[in-house]
């Protein structure tokens, strides 16, 4: 999908499958943000893939930006996608050798503070569901917000990386809601919008709170106060389409 926040340029996501990488298909999720004066300015690119490590995704992103510099001032997204399909193997191979040298250094980053942004489709048994989420957040020492805005339900969590991973498992495997006939059921309509290490410009939430917002502006303010302006503009407006 495409959306056009005025003056911020265009953002769009592309998912491609790259074949024959270590005999498995790799699903690459690329997010391009083209600034207003693109292509004379480089696009912002983010790379995600369940089959690659975070370090490998960063390497792919760095290599894509190197390629982008060669195409400056001409439309380049298509070329970059072709390039990554042809060269992903080489990038991963190099990445593997480099990462062996780096492992001793990168161990520290695993302990950083991580954040998770989830989108839930609905809550039928809302009171019970909310209590469960509160309990999990408290047990795992996660802070953040459970946010309701119209039909949109978002969960923004911050905490230790392992706790974030544990929370995700609970959210996917526990019977947290009821189905249309009132039977307990697991959460099947959840999407992980973003899972990443917290950067220095992000503020830490001190508590976990449940909040209702009556306008998109109010919701946006909550994100901006926490230093998550780009996170908001990247993931939230598309939910209202």
C-alpha positions in Angstrom: 0.0 0.0 0.0 1.0 3.6 -0.4 0.2 6.5 1.8 1.2 10.2 1.4 1.6 12.1 4.6 1.9 15.7 3.2 5.4 16.9 3.1 6.9 13.7 4.4 7.2 12.0 1.0 5.9 8.5 0.3 6.3 5.3 2.3 5.6 1.8 0.9 6.3 -1.8 1.8 7.5 -4.5 -0.6 7.8 -8.2 0.3 10.0 -10.3 -1.9 11.0 -13.9 -1.8 14.6 -14.6 -2.6 15.2 -18.2 -3.7 18.0 -20.7 -3.2 19.6 -19.1 -0.2 21.1 -21.9 1.9 18.3 -24.0 0.2 15.5 -22.0 1.8 13.4 -19.2 0.5 14.0 -15.9 2.3 11.0 -13.6 2.7 12.4 -10.0 2.8 10.2 -7.2 4.0 11.5 -3.9 2.7 10.1 -0.6 3.8 11.1 2.4 1.6 10.5 5.9 2.6 11.0 8.3 -0.3 11.6 11.9 0.9 9.9 14.8 -0.9 13.0 15.6 -2.9 13.7 11.9 -3.9 15.5 10.8 -6.1 18.0 13.6 -5.4 17.9 12.5 -1.8 18.5 8.9 -0.8 15.4 6.9 0.4 15.2 5.6 4.0 15.2 1.8 3.9 14.4 -0.7 6.6 14.9 -4.4 6.1 13.2 -7.2 8.0 13.2 -11.0 7.6 12.3 -13.8 9.9 14.9 -16.0 8.3 17.8 -13.5 8.8 19.4 -12.2 12.0 19.1 -8.6 12.9 22.7 -8.1 12.0 22.2 -9.6 8.6 19.2 -7.3 8.0 21.4 -4.3 8.9 24.0 -5.5 6.5 21.5 -5.9 3.7 20.2 -2.4 4.5 23.8 -0.9 4.4 24.5 -2.6 1.1 21.2 -1.3 -0.4 22.1 2.2 0.7 25.5 1.9 -1.0 23.8 0.8 -4.2 21.3 3.7 -3.8 24.2 6.2 -3.8 25.2 4.9 -7.2 21.7 5.7 -8.6 21.4 9.1 -6.9 19.1 11.5 -8.8 17.4 8.7 -10.9 14.5 6.6 -9.7 16.1 3.6 -8.0 13.7 1.5 -6.0 13.2 -1.0 -8.8 16.9 -1.4 -9.4 17.5 -1.8 -5.7 15.0 -4.7 -5.5 16.6 -6.4 -8.5 20.0 -5.9 -6.9 19.0 -7.4 -3.6 17.4 -10.4 -5.4 20.6 -11.1 -7.2 23.1 -10.3 -4.4 21.4 -11.4 -1.2 23.5 -14.6 -1.1 26.8 -12.7 -1.2 25.7 -10.2 1.4 24.7 -13.0 3.8 27.9 -14.9 3.2 30.0 -11.9 4.0 27.8 -11.1 6.9 28.4 -14.6 8.3 32.1 -14.3 8.3 32.0 -10.8 9.7 29.5 -11.7 12.4 31.8 -14.4 13.7 34.3 -11.7 14.5 31.7 -9.4 15.9 29.8 -11.8 18.2 31.9 -11.0 21.2 31.1 -7.3 20.7 27.4 -7.7 19.9 26.5 -9.7 23.0 26.0 -6.5 24.9 23.3 -5.3 22.6 21.1 -8.3 23.3 20.6 -6.9 26.8 19.4 -3.5 25.6 15.8 -2.3 26.0 13.5 -3.5 23.2 10.1 -2.3 22.1 7.2 -4.1 20.5 4.1 -2.6 18.7 1.2 -4.9 18.2 -2.1 -4.4 16.5 -5.2 -6.4 17.6 -8.2 -6.8 15.4 -10.8 -6.9 18.2 -11.5 -7.8 21.9 -14.8 -9.5 22.5 -14.2 -10.1 26.2 -12.6 -6.7 26.6 -12.4 -6.5 30.5 -10.9 -10.0 30.8 -8.5 -9.4 27.9 -7.3 -6.1 29.3 -6.7 -7.7 32.8 -4.7 -10.5 31.2 -2.5 -8.1 29.2 -1.9 -6.0 32.4 -1.0 -9.1 34.3 1.5 -10.3 31.7 3.1 -6.8 31.4 3.5 -6.7 35.2 4.9 -10.2 35.5 7.4 -9.6 32.7 8.2 -6.1 34.0 7.2 -4.5 30.7 6.0 -0.9 30.5 4.0 0.9 27.8 0.5 1.4 26.7 -2.6 -0.5 25.7 -4.3 2.0 23.4 -7.9 2.1 22.1 -8.9 4.5 19.4 -12.2 3.8 17.7 -11.8 0.2 16.5 -8.1 0.3 16.5 -6.3 -1.5 19.4 -2.6 -1.2 19.8 -0.2 -2.5 22.4 3.2 -0.7 22.8 5.6 -2.5 25.1 9.1 -1.7 26.3 11.4 -4.0 28.3 14.1 -6.6 28.3 14.4 -8.4 24.9 13.7 -11.9 26.4 10.6 -10.6 28.2 9.3 -9.1 25.0 9.8 -12.5 23.3 8.0 -14.2 26.2 5.1 -11.8 26.0 4.7 -12.5 22.3 4.6 -16.3 23.0 1.9 -15.7 25.7 -0.1 -13.5 23.4 -0.1 -16.1 20.6 -0.6 -19.2 22.6 -3.0 -18.3 25.5 -6.7 -18.3 25.3 -7.1 -14.6 25.8 -10.5 -13.9 24.2 -13.8 -15.6 23.4 -15.1 -16.4 19.9 -18.6 -15.4 18.6 -20.2 -18.3 20.5 -18.5 -17.3 23.7 -15.9 -20.1 23.8 -12.4 -19.2 25.0 -10.1 -18.7 22.0 -6.5 -17.8 21.2 -5.6 -14.5 19.5 -5.5 -15.2 15.8 -5.9 -11.7 14.5 -2.8 -10.0 15.9 -0.1 -8.5 13.8 3.4 -7.4 15.0 3.9 -4.0 13.5 7.4 -3.4 14.8 9.9 -5.1 17.1 13.2 -3.2 17.6 15.8 -2.1 20.0 14.9 1.2 21.8 17.1 4.1 20.5 18.4 6.8 22.7 15.9 9.4 21.4 13.0 7.3 22.7 11.7 8.0 26.2 11.1 5.1 28.5 7.6 4.5 29.7 7.7 4.3 33.5 4.4 2.3 33.9 2.0 0.2 31.9 -1.3 2.0 31.3 -4.6 1.5 29.5 -5.7 4.5 27.6 -8.6 5.4 25.3 -8.2 8.2 22.7 -11.0 10.0 20.9 -9.0 11.3 18.0 -6.0 10.2 15.9 -4.3 13.5 17.0 -4.5 12.4 20.7 -3.0 9.0 19.8 -0.3 10.7 17.7 0.6 12.9 20.7 1.1 9.8 22.9 3.6 8.5 20.4 5.3 11.8 19.9 5.8 12.4 23.6 7.6 9.0 23.8 9.8 10.0 20.9 8.1 7.6 18.5 7.0 10.0 15.8 8.4 8.0 12.9 7.0 4.8 14.4 3.6 6.4 14.4 3.7 7.7 10.9 5.1 4.5 9.5 2.6 2.0 11.1 -0.5 3.7 12.4 -2.1 5.7 9.6 -2.3 2.6 7.3 -4.5 0.9 9.9 -7.2 3.5 9.2 -7.3 2.8 5.5 
